[in-house]
Amino acid sequence: MPGDSAGAGYRTRIIDLQLGGHDYRIRALADRQQYADPDGLAERAGIGSAQWCLFGQLWPAGRVLAGAMAVFDIAGKRILEVGCGLGLASLVLQRRRADITASDHHPLAEPFLRDNAARNGLPVVAYRDLPWPVDDVPLGRFDLIIGSDVLYERQHVAQLAALLHRHARAGAEIMITDPGRGFGNLLSRALRDQDYSVDATRCAFDENERAPFRGRLLRYRR
């Protein structure tokens, strides 16, 4: 049931789901009408009122990515989730004891991630505030970088491609779940220029969806 979030000015709800044979309880925003930025933190981060609620939804692309991470070979890999939002994929990886760092630029992404980790009996997930256009040298490089539905606008393609260039190791893999917003092909083109091979698999993002599917699991290797 939706409820107040300790007077924070927005309402939340609990979503129960199962992934990889484990039950998860995820606290999310009650709906897409929620908005509260009393201290102007989101505004200063460049997040407007129309985009404010997006981090706090459990999107189909996030579920697809989390499902993929429930079975992905993580042995010896340092992993980064970009634009994590509620961080479901990071929580799945934390349960598997992966070396996972979640990242976002929304001021509430970290407290929601911390709350959901505790809600599921998991240790705190390492988190980094990561605005894509800013060079974050101390973050280092990763063997696997993942993201779900992160290409909302055309400029995100160049920003993400540059971030991947900075933070992906030489033999890195990239996995992005793309619901079909139209910018996935531009990212694939940019990553080919970084010597990645591209494997795009169309898949259902909703249990009621029928082929041909619009959504894709984009996997890049080099």
C-alpha positions in Angstrom: 0.0 0.0 0.0 1.2 3.5 -0.7 2.3 5.5 2.3 4.0 8.7 3.4 7.8 8.7 3.5 8.4 10.2 7.0 7.1 13.6 5.9 9.5 13.8 3.0 6.8 15.1 0.7 6.5 12.0 -1.5 4.7 8.7 -1.2 6.1 5.2 -1.6 4.9 1.6 -2.0 6.4 -1.8 -1.6 6.8 -4.1 -4.6 7.3 -7.8 -4.1 9.0 -9.9 -6.8 11.2 -12.9 -7.3 14.5 -13.1 -9.2 17.0 -15.9 -9.4 15.0 -18.0 -6.9 15.0 -15.2 -4.3 12.2 -13.0 -3.0 12.8 -9.2 -3.0 10.8 -6.4 -1.4 11.5 -3.1 -3.1 10.5 0.3 -1.9 9.6 2.5 -4.8 7.8 5.8 -5.4 4.0 5.3 -5.3 3.6 6.6 -8.9 5.0 9.0 -11.5 3.2 12.0 -10.0 5.6 12.1 -6.9 7.9 15.1 -6.6 9.7 16.7 -3.7 12.9 18.8 -3.9 12.6 21.1 -0.9 16.3 21.9 -0.7 16.8 22.1 -4.5 19.3 19.3 -4.6 17.7 17.7 -7.7 17.4 21.0 -9.4 21.1 21.8 -8.8 21.9 18.3 -10.2 20.1 19.2 -13.4 17.0 17.0 -12.7 13.7 18.8 -13.4 10.3 18.1 -12.0 9.3 16.0 -15.0 12.3 13.7 -14.6 12.4 13.7 -10.8 10.2 10.6 -10.3 11.9 8.4 -12.9 14.7 7.1 -10.6 12.0 5.7 -8.2 10.1 3.5 -10.5 10.7 -0.2 -11.0 10.9 -0.2 -14.8 10.6 -3.3 -17.0 14.1 -2.8 -18.3 15.4 -2.8 -14.7 13.7 -6.2 -14.1 15.2 -7.6 -17.3 18.7 -6.4 -16.3 18.3 -7.8 -12.8 17.2 -11.1 -14.2 20.2 -11.2 -16.5 22.5 -10.4 -13.5 21.0 -13.3 -11.5 22.7 -15.8 -13.8 25.6 -13.8 -15.3 29.1 -15.0 -14.8 30.5 -12.6 -12.2 33.6 -14.5 -11.1 36.6 -12.1 -10.7 34.7 -9.2 -12.2 34.6 -5.6 -10.9 31.1 -4.4 -11.9 29.5 -0.9 -12.2 25.9 -0.1 -12.6 25.2 3.3 -14.2 21.9 5.2 -13.8 20.9 2.6 -11.2 17.7 4.2 -10.0 16.4 1.8 -7.4 19.3 -0.5 -8.1 17.5 -3.8 -8.4 20.3 -5.3 -10.5 22.9 -4.1 -8.0 20.9 -5.7 -5.2 20.8 -9.0 -7.1 24.6 -8.8 -7.6 25.1 -7.9 -3.9 23.2 -11.1 -2.9 25.5 -13.0 -5.1 28.5 -11.4 -3.4 29.7 -9.7 -6.5 32.1 -6.7 -6.5 29.4 -4.2 -7.4 29.3 -0.4 -7.3 26.0 1.3 -8.1 25.9 4.8 -9.4 23.4 7.5 -10.2 23.0 11.3 -10.0 19.6 11.6 -8.3 19.9 12.8 -4.7 17.5 10.0 -3.5 19.1 7.1 -5.3 21.6 6.3 -2.5 19.1 6.4 0.4 16.6 4.3 -1.5 19.3 1.8 -2.4 20.5 1.7 1.2 17.0 1.2 2.5 16.2 -1.6 0.0 19.4 -3.4 0.8 18.5 -3.4 4.5 14.9 -4.4 3.6 16.3 -7.5 1.9 18.8 -8.4 4.6 21.8 -7.4 2.4 24.9 -5.4 3.2 25.1 -1.8 2.0 25.9 -1.6 -1.7 28.9 0.6 -2.6 27.5 3.7 -4.3 29.0 6.6 -6.2 27.3 9.8 -7.3 28.2 9.8 -11.0 27.2 12.7 -13.3 28.1 11.3 -16.7 29.8 14.5 -18.2 32.2 14.7 -15.2 35.5 12.8 -15.3 35.7 10.7 -12.1 39.2 9.4 -12.2 39.2 7.9 -8.7 36.3 5.6 -9.7 38.8 3.5 -11.7 38.0 0.8 -14.3 35.6 -2.1 -14.5 35.3 -5.5 -16.1 31.5 -5.2 -16.5 29.4 -2.1 -16.8 25.6 -2.4 -16.8 22.6 -0.2 -17.2 18.9 -0.3 -17.8 16.9 2.1 -19.9 19.5 4.8 -19.5 19.3 6.5 -23.0 16.4 8.9 -22.6 17.8 11.7 -24.8 20.2 11.9 -27.8 22.9 13.6 -25.8 23.0 10.7 -23.3 24.6 8.5 -26.0 27.8 10.6 -26.3 27.9 11.1 -22.6 27.6 7.3 -21.8 30.1 6.4 -24.6 32.6 8.8 -23.1 32.0 7.4 -19.6 32.5 3.8 -20.8 35.7 4.8 -22.5 37.0 6.3 -19.2 35.9 3.4 -16.9 35.9 0.2 -18.9 39.0 -2.1 -18.8 40.6 -3.3 -22.0 38.6 -6.6 -22.1 35.4 -5.2 -20.6 31.8 -6.2 -21.3 28.9 -3.8 -21.4 25.3 -4.8 -20.9 22.4 -2.4 -21.5 18.7 -3.2 -21.5 17.0 -1.0 -24.1 13.2 -0.8 -24.2 13.4 0.7 -27.7 13.5 4.4 -27.2 15.5 4.8 -30.4 19.0 5.6 -29.2 20.4 2.0 -28.8 21.7 1.9 -32.3 23.6 5.2 -31.8 25.3 3.7 -28.8 26.2 0.6 -30.7 27.7 2.7 -33.4 29.7 4.7 -30.8 31.0 1.5 -29.1 32.0 -0.1 -32.4 34.4 2.9 -32.6 35.8 1.7 -29.3 36.4 -1.7 -30.8 33.4 -3.5 -29.2 31.5 -6.2 -30.9 27.7 -5.9 -30.6 25.2 -8.6 -29.8 21.5 -7.4 -29.7 18.9 -9.9 -28.5 15.2 -8.9 -28.7 13.3 -10.0 -25.6 10.0 -9.4 -23.8 10.0 -6.6 -21.3 6.5 -7.5 -20.1 5.0 -10.9 -19.4 2.0 -10.1 -21.7 4.2 -8.9 -24.6 4.3 -11.0 -27.8 6.9 -11.2 -30.5 8.2 -9.3 -32.4 9.6 -7.6 -29.3 10.6 -4.0 -29.3 13.0 -4.2 -26.3 16.6 -5.5 -26.6 19.3 -6.8 -24.4 22.4 -5.1 -25.8 25.7 -6.8 -25.0 29.1 -5.4 -26.0 32.4 -7.2 -25.8 36.0 -6.3 -26.7 
